[in-house]
Amino acid sequence: MLKVPEHQVAGHQAIDGNLGPLVDDSGRFYKPLQANERGTKELAFYQSLFSDTLVPDHIRRFFPVFYGSQLLEASDGSGLRPHLVLQDLASNHLNPSILDVKMGSRTWYPEASDDYIQRCLEKDRTTTSVSLGFRISGLQIYQSKESGFWKSARKDVLSFTADNVRLVLRKFVSSNSSVGSNAKLDCCFARSVYGGPAGVLEQLLELKTWFEDQTIYHFNSTSLLILFDEESLLKGRTPFAEVKLIDFAHVAEGEGVIDHNFLGGLCSLIKFISEVFSRI
């Protein structure tokens, strides 16, 4: 039985009769192919990624597992529609805290229309994309069984400043994130989530090493997803923290050129997370 994803924090959502992704109970995520060739481009990217021998196996683990495509009844009731069949990244986690980070200071793609470029430029300039090289697109932070998740409204997320980003990155790994805004966040999970051989920073550095060399793809408007759940961490389960790349409708061929737009945002994100980790 297909249902609306419980832990989707950004993007189009299958609620109120809108077109959006669905999930099942077997750990699969069904994403409707976007219109205007974006969907076919994303499908072609997944097919290329998992068949290209130039992409190392240890890098493929940063992408959702790809199971092909399937015709399904669309969530907006418009009939059968092709869907990407992907790994449901949240299914491995109980009560996951999630950050969706849109990468790059420029989110438009080379073949985009002038109107689309102008819309992207406006959003890039009014958010932290231009100033930081990335912006937080959505988030949820698990607080407790009683309080559930803390989620920031979309309009608030779009108004985040660099200081807001620093606060969210601290709140993300704190056990007292549900307390008042004047309280000092304890960042008690930072050492385990951000640090360590399997932590977020190590994973980001592994991605950075690849992006410093790879010239196969340019990842325009791609998001980086950071997930962890407190219960898995406290009970020593794995994986308790994961870094994944999602959203590939605007990926372009690298043509032998390093993707400096994505790489710059990645270096900036590493710097911000390192600051949190260094101050605990």
Steps between C-alpha positions, in 0.01 A plus 500: 500500500638839400489797736629854538858509637493580869846654508516712185632844599524682162385481140157425353282304742211267423252678727172681430473340156842616383748297298780366716695190597362194677657223707412142588577279800788321329739795502433636153440861396295577188579837345280617209703601196492877460364660185692701236763228454621540859368158592658321204829677576491382860419146389789511251732624775420206729545255212835660419620518861446133575656382173795739469821321595670836559285555810666319795288257701574687822348814344182326382408440864431873530208463260162331557488144367331507159247226418386626159170665407138397531158621388290589803181687575609858563433650842306789345249263339612580146536133404795277428834677502861375480681507834862450596527212746766587757616409848291663774790660687300562816388137532827400670444749778257522791391861562770643274630854531552624144666795328436566130779727370479646148857512369672769294495878482322462164199270477398553136624279217657611171207415269237668721268769367564864587193506726619192690849644540361826636284314755801298612722808519245675719478207742877445499560867588232526770606177673848388608576332165711785362664597830571148633488277194207303643163551664286289730184406308323308774555327831352306785663441836374230735457636850333234713218249505278763658597794278553315173679690222592864472454626146564852378241649264611529136482882503721503810752260344528724194583796724787323681816702541850362562435530875174304463692228315754480784216475754322224305822299467539519879133427567518198267740318736365620837291302746342817640384647170143525633591746776461876471700698248706663774631169635847381409482208259699203631612359159540166680467298177747710300802285577327182381292641213741753351828340611649152503600267215137451392379851580355765274826693464692192389232423242500857372879495471479178300254669263726806482796286391291365212365841399853639490571256220178394326405671173221265392203693640400850608242475777272801456233553769585169666437458872709335764300313765638445851312250717549348843283365775565524870383150592735326256785716626433424867460126435807475278307403189624577150452702297412775745622787279487515121583749227315461170464695177151545352322690218669464162256650250752771409824304489712589195800337338827612654685503166835471673444796735492476880163590657627802694146616581419185698854463635500855636175441686628170635818664635288771662266247665799304631636823652171579675462148643867495604443821698221334698708190560810697607311694767350211694 
